[in-house]
Amino acid sequence: MDFQDYYKTLSIAASADSETIKNAYRKLARQYHPDVSGHHKSEEKFKQIAEAYEVLRDQSKRAQYDQLLRHQQAQSGQGLDDVLPENLYLEAHNLIIIVLLAPWEAALGTSIELPTLSGKVKLRIPANSETGQRLRIKGHGLVHKDGQGDLFAVLKVVLPDSGSEGIKRYWQQQSGSVIFGSRKEWRG
Amino acid sequence: MDPNAQYLTFDEICYATQSPSQMIVEIVNQGIVEPEGSGPETWVFTTQMISVTKRACRLHRDLEIDWSGIALAISLIEELDQLRDENQRLRKRLERFLDQ
């Protein structure tokens, strides 16, 4: 999903008041509503219009979005920390997100949703993944003059809440059933 | 009523269209769909009415039009659909004619 300039979508100025936003939405919605329009791309266009209106009509969502838009326009990494979700870091124009995985998710693979600056993207974690592995999601980093950086998911396998009795019993069962050969070279 | 056709009760059409009952009552009162029967308890809807009802709900939600406006919009859209179909048919016929 690309970052969308909602003001451009509704063809209004960034300083538009709520009445202007509402009128712009109504006009475009009538024009592009898939139930009305014969335009072949109307559904896609209407979705963008509806998404823009959904955010801009709500004062707090609009304030958050304005902040994100300013950073996007500045195309610079500075000052981004306050808008980045937890576990999301910046490395030049690339975004690094730490993805915590349960051992079975790392072993069997899974599919997760990653938060990015432009909404959520789906990511498939392959089976037999390990801590430290980096998965690249092209084009979800920061925009800069030569293009756009990437998003990297850095995997970290963590133990689930070890205080629980159920989890402890599960590990006890596993400890007898699998031969773990990672320290072979230490044996004399 | 056609014995081979499928019909829905008031509750069933509310469920099928995921719409609150009040909205369905409004759609019927505006004549957007016309079920047989004298009131919600006896109303019988055809399966074709599901798509019209869904369309009315979408227009009401997305375009913020009042129900009488929706009724007008729906009949104009239906007419527009017919005209588009007819236009397409005539264009195809014209293309065949020009090809000869």
Boltz contact constraints between the chains, C-beta under 6 A:
constraints:
  - contact:
      token1: [A, 29]
      token2: [B, 62]
      max_distance: 6.0
  - contact:
      token1: [A, 29]
      token2: [B, 63]
      max_distance: 6.0
  - contact:
      token1: [A, 33]
      token2: [B, 62]
      max_distance: 6.0
  - contact:
      token1: [A, 35]
      token2: [B, 55]
      max_distance: 6.0
  - contact:
      token1: [A, 35]
      token2: [B, 58]
      max_distance: 6.0
  - contact:
      token1: [A, 35]
      token2: [B, 59]
      max_distance: 6.0
